[in-house]
Amino acid sequence: MTDARTEILRRIRAAAVPPAPAAPRQYLRHAPGLDRADRPAVLDLFAERLNEYGAAVLRADDAGAAVARALDGARSVVVPAGLPDAWTADWTGDIRPDRPPLDTARLDATDAVLTACTAAVAESGTLILDGGPGQGRRAATLLPDLHVCVVRAAQVHSALPGALAALDPARPLTFISGPSATADIEMIRVRGVHGPRRLSVVLLP
């Protein structure tokens, strides 16, 4: 058996195998048909994509007032460490800091979670979290029914390649494109299966 295995491996190594073709590297680094220097157009596309997914977009100069609007109807919200206090200053509900980490039952019993993000992608309407200050851990962004995310205009990239350049691959990256949803074999769309049913984005200048 050993001799046969050795002979087979020898023949494989000796076979003439053509070299693998070079991988293309000329990736399109911005959304097609969009001038990436046109920041209003990039932000408009970001909001459009989010709306297509069923997410709500609130454009505002003041995070506090906009967050209070986004949390309207919620009675409690989880806030991760590092989140600016000003973002919840106008809201009167139950604020639950996730420090020390809340257990699963407590998270599941909380109406909403409020986070920042590390980057966003206009072309796909995607939010990217890396667990940094104000972003928290994945469990906190998966169990509450509503996720409110505050995004600054400078964090919005035209397309994914630009956003990737701003990310640390060693961080725990989470990509969020709209509210959590899935469809069964009959193509019946169900929200909230893998995460929040509702997503609201507060877009700041």
HUTAGI-V821284 format. One record per run of one state. SS is the DSSP state (2 for helix, 1 for strand, 0 for the rest). FROM is the first residue (numbers start at 1). LEN is the number of residues. If there is no record, write none. Layout:
ss=SS from=FROM len=LEN
ss=SS from=FROM len=LEN
This chain:
ss=0 from=1 len=1
ss=2 from=2 len=13
ss=0 from=15 len=24
ss=2 from=39 len=15
ss=0 from=54 len=2
ss=1 from=56 len=5
ss=0 from=61 len=2
ss=2 from=63 len=8
ss=0 from=71 len=5
ss=1 from=76 len=4
ss=0 from=80 len=5
ss=2 from=85 len=4
ss=0 from=89 len=5
ss=1 from=94 len=4
ss=0 from=98 len=6
ss=2 from=104 len=5
ss=0 from=109 len=3
ss=1 from=112 len=4
ss=0 from=116 len=3
ss=1 from=119 len=3
ss=0 from=122 len=4
ss=1 from=126 len=4
ss=0 from=130 len=8
ss=2 from=138 len=5
ss=0 from=143 len=3
ss=1 from=146 len=7
ss=2 from=153 len=3
ss=1 from=156 len=2
ss=0 from=158 len=2
ss=2 from=160 len=5
ss=0 from=165 len=9
ss=1 from=174 len=3
ss=0 from=177 len=4
ss=1 from=181 len=3
ss=0 from=184 len=5
ss=1 from=189 len=3
ss=0 from=192 len=6
ss=1 from=198 len=7
ss=0 from=205 len=1
